[in-house]
Amino acid sequence: MGLFDIFSQELAIDLGTANTLIYYNDKVVVDEPSIVAIDRATTKVVAIGRQAQQMHGKTHENIKTIRPLKDGVIADFKSAEEMIKGMIKMMNRGRSWFSPVLRMVICIPSGITEVEKRAVRDSAEHAGGKEVYLIHEPMAAAIGIGIDVEEPMGNMIIDIGGGTSEIAVIALGGIVTDKNIRVAGDEFTQDIEEYMRRQHNILIGERTAEQIKIEVGAALPDLENPPEDFAVRGRDLMTGIPKEIHVTYSEIAHALDKSISKIEEAILTCLENTPPELSADIYKTGIYLAGGGALLRGLDKRISMKTQLPVHVSEDPLRAVARGTNIALKNVGRFQFLMRD
């Protein structure tokens, strides 16, 4: 073991639109919302992650909250850098006397442009990364689910995150066909906000809409184990006075229907473009769902009905991509061909 190995820190980062996860030593050391709060006057960062999330939608004019990633890519370069730095600091590394050399593997959407790739790499390097590798999200998800990505077998992965839904067919360590659409968790949240305004004349914030999605979000209007109705508080658009109403899961299924249909169309397009030999494999193996969107009640059933294929929700879908990124980090030599630019 050389001096480099003693002092180097290796991090796997799942830089998500909604949440950022950092793996260190095979453990999740940071799992925080991807959001920063900034003082408008000094442009200094006031809070990062969960702390900033609590301020979201509740700030006064001197503080603004920013989500540096939009649709899976960096929209605000400076804030993204500050966020990555801040989250790395959150790790209690106990070696404050020495700034370690960091090797990082970061996962990126498959439909990302060269410019967007550069932005991720630069942010990571400015945050202390000396060796930075990038891996595509569907590939990281496949590795995280436990699929042997190097074998000559076709597997279809659908990763529904906060900003993007990534649909990819993987075989022999490569992405054969993929479809990347910017319809995912954030879009679902907006659909709920809009539905509440249109249907119930009540104005709610992004955080409340997110809460509704978690508590009563569904992809089908009829579920076997339905969740209980959820109490929603917001501002009455007619009177301007705060009020409370109750929403059912079937209402939310109706609100999300259009966006889910777009994801279904993208899946069908991806299947249409798949070579026949791999289609035969997918018929056997089915479709794997990962990402936070995979937790939407009844989504697996709905996709299965649409494609007539078995659909498997990965274990702990929220962390599948981060797990895969961590495995790629531990086996940089073996997976280096997946992380070429």
N, C-alpha and C positions, 0 to 999 in steps of 0.2 A: 504494500500500500504506500503510494507516494504522498508527498506533502499536499498535493492537489486534492487527493481523496479525503485526507483528514479534514481539510478546511472547506471542502466544497459542499454546498447544499443542493439537493435535487428536489425540484418542485414540479408537480403536475398540476396544471391550471385549466379548469373548465371555465372559460370566460363567457358567461352566458348573458343574454339580454336581461333576464330577470334575476338570476342568481349566479354568484361566482363561488366555485369550490376550489380549495387548494388541498392537495394531498402532499404530505411530507412523511417520509418513513412509513409508507403504507397506511397512514391514518389521515382521516379528514381533519385538518387543523383549522380550516376556515370554511364556513358555509354561511355566506352573507348575501343579502340582496345587492344587486349591482346598481348602487345609487350613491351619490355624494351630495352633501349640502355645502354650499359655498357662500361666504360673506361677499355681497356685491361690491362693497366699498374697497376692501383689501384684496379681493379674489383669493383669499386664503380658505383652505378646506376646514369647515367647522365640524363635520361629522361624516362618517363613512359607514356603509352597510346598514345594519339593523337600526342604528341610531338615526341615520339620515332618513330611513324609511318611515320612522315614526313621525318625522317632521313633514313628510311629503303631503302636500295639500293643506298644510296647517301653518305655513310660514308667513312671516310678515315681510314687508318690502325689502328689508336689508338682507334677507337670506333667500337664496333660491336653491331648489333641489334639482339635480341633473341626473338623468340616466345616460351615462356615456355611450352605451351601446344601443343601437337601434337596428332592428331586423338582423340581429346576429353579428353586426359589424360595428366598428368604432365610428361613432358620429361626432364625438367631442374628444379630440386627441389629448388635450391637456388634462381634462377630468379623468380620462381613462388611465393615464399615466399615474396621476395622483391616487386613483382608486387602487391600482395594482400595488403601488408602493405602500399605501396605508394597510392593505390587506396582508402584505408580506410582513409588515411591522407587527400586525396583530398576533402572528405566530410567536409564541413565547420561546424564542430560540436559545435564550440564556447565553448568548455569545456576543453581547453588545460591544465588547472590546475589539471585535474583529468583523470586518465586513466581508462575508464569505463570497466565494465565487459561486454563482448560481447557474445550475443547468436547468433549463425549463423546457417542458413540453406543453404546448398550448394547443387546444383544439379550436378549429375554425370551421365555418360553414363550407360545404362543398362547392357552392356557387359563387364563392368570393373572388373578387378581381385581384389583379397583381397589386394595385394601389392599396386596396384594403388589407391585403396580406402584409404589405410593407408597414402599414400603420400599426398592426398588431405586433410585428417584430420590433419596430422602433420603440413602442410603448414598453415592451418587455425588457429591451436592452437598457432603456433609460431608468427602469425600475431595478436594475442590478443584474440582469441576466447576461451572462458571458457567452453561454452556448444556448441558443434558442432554436427549438425544433417545433414545427407546426404539423399537426395531424388533422385530417378531415373528420368532422363530427360523426358521420355514419360509420366510418371505419373504427373510430374510438368506441362508439356504442356497441358495434359488433364484438370487438375485443372484450369490452366490459360485460357483455351478456354471456360470454364464454364460447363464442363461435370460433372455430379454427379458421381464420381468414385466409390462411395460405393454401388450404386444400382446394382441389378443383371441383368445388361444389358451390352451386348458386344459393345465396341467401338474400332475402329482402329485408331491409331494415327501414323502419319509419321512426324518425326522431322528431317528436313534436316539442319544441322548446318554447321560449317566450316570444322570440321574434320571427323565427323561421321553422317551417316543417321541412325536414330533409328526408327524401325518399331515395334509397339507393339499393342497387343490386350489386352484391360483392362476390367476387370469385378470384382465386389465385392471387390474393393480396392486393387486388385493385378494384376500383369502382367501375363496373361495366356500363351501367346506365344509371343516371341519377336525375332527380327533379327537385329543385329547391324553390319552395314558394314562401312568400312572406305573409303567410296566414298561419297564426299559431296562438299561443296563450294570450298575448297582448290583444290580438284581434278579438278573441273570445270576450275579454274584459270590456273592450269598447262596445261590442254587441250588446252586452248586458246593460251597460250605462245607457245606451241608446234606447233599448227596449223599455227600461224603467221610465225614461223620460216620455216616450211615445205612448206607452200602454197605461202607465200609472200616474202620469203627470208629476213625477217626483225626480228631483235632481240629486244624484249621488256622485260621490268621488270615486277615483280609480281604486283606492284601497277598499272601499265598501264593495265595489263591483268584483274585485278579486276575491273578497271574503264570500260573496254569494256563489261565485264559481266553485270555490272549494267546498262549501257546505251543501249546495243543492245543484251543482253543475251536472248536466247529463247530456248524452248524445241521442238518447231514445226517449220518447214520451211515455213509454211503458217499461218499467223496470221490475225485476223480481223482488229486490230488496230496496224499496224506495226510501230516500232520506226524508226526515220530517220537514215540514214547511219551515222557512227561515224568516225571522223578523228583520225587516230592512228599515233603517231610519235615514231620512234625507229631508230635503227642502221641498215643500209643496210649491209647484210652479204657479199655481193660481193665487195662493194667499201669501206665499213667501215665508210661511210658518213651518218649523220642523214638524214632521209627522212620521208615523210608523205604519208599515203595511206588511203583510205576509206573502211570500212568494213560494210557489211549488216548483219541484224539479221539472215537471212537464212544461211549465211556462218557459223555463230556462232552456230546455231542450229545443223548444220552438224558436227562441231567440238566437240560439247558436247554429240552427239548421243550415243557413246559407254558407257560413264559414266552413262547416264540416263537409258540406257538399263539394267545396273547392278542393279540400284535401283529398276527398274520394276521387275527384276527377284527375288530380295529379298522380294518384296511385295507379289509376287505370292507364294513364298515359305512359307511366314508367313501365308497367307490365307489357304494354303494347310494343315498347321499344326493346324489350328483353330478347336476346337470342333464344331460339327454341330449345336448345339443350339446357339452358339455365332455367327456362320456364318449366321444364320437366322436373328440375330439382326443387323449384319453389312450390310446385304442386305437392311434393312430398314434405318439404320442411315447413311450409307455411310462411307467414309474415311475422316479424318480430317488432313489437312496439316499445319504444323507449322515450325518455324525456317526460317532463311534467304533464304534458297533454295526455299521456298514456293513462293517467289517473282519472281522466274524465269518465264518469260512470257510463257503462254501456257502449263506449267507443269501439272496443275490440269486437263486440257483437255486431255493431253496425257495419264495420269494415268487412267483417267476415260475411255478412249477408250480401254486401255489395260485390265482393270479389269471389265468393263461393270458395274461399280458402280458409284453412285454420289460422287464427290469429293468436299469438302468444304475447302476453304482457310480461316484460322482463322483470326480474326480481329487483325491487327498489329502483324503479325506472328513472327517478330523479337523479340518481347517482351513477347510472350506467355509463354515461359518457365520461364522467370524471374517473370512474374505476378503470375504464379502458385506457384513458390518457395516462393513468398511473402505471398500468401494466406496460404500456409502450415506453414509459420513462425507465422502468426497471430493465427493459430489454432493448435499449437503444440500438445496440449492435444488430439484433435480429430484425427489428422493425424499421431500421434506418431507411430502407427502400420505400416505406410508406410515408416517410416524412421529408422526402425530397421536395423542393419547391417546384 
